[in-house]
Amino acid sequence: MSVLYPLIQALVLFAVAPLLSGITRVARAPLA
């Protein structure tokens, strides 16, 4: 199970990164 943890963490990281960038863009758009 200890081998699956880093894989799951990496998948979550790659999945959340675009979402965070998209959220920041949407949040900064009205302010700009």
N, C-alpha and C positions, 0 to 999 in steps of 0.2 A: 504493500500500500504506500510505502514511503517513496516508491518510484513514480506513482501516479500523481502525487501531490504537486511536484514541480511542473508536470505536464499540464495539469488542470490550471495551475496558477498562471502559466504562460498563455494558455488559451483565453483565460479571463482577461489577462492584461491586454492581449491583442484585440479582444472584443470591446473592452471598455475604452481603449485609447481613442478610436474614431468617434465614439459617442461623446467623450469629454471634449474633443476638439470641436465637434459640431455644436455642442451646448455653449461652449465659450464663444463661438462665432455668432450664434443666435443672440447671446446675451450682450455681446459688444456691438452688434449691428444697430440697435435702437439708440445706444449711447453715442455712437460716432456721429 
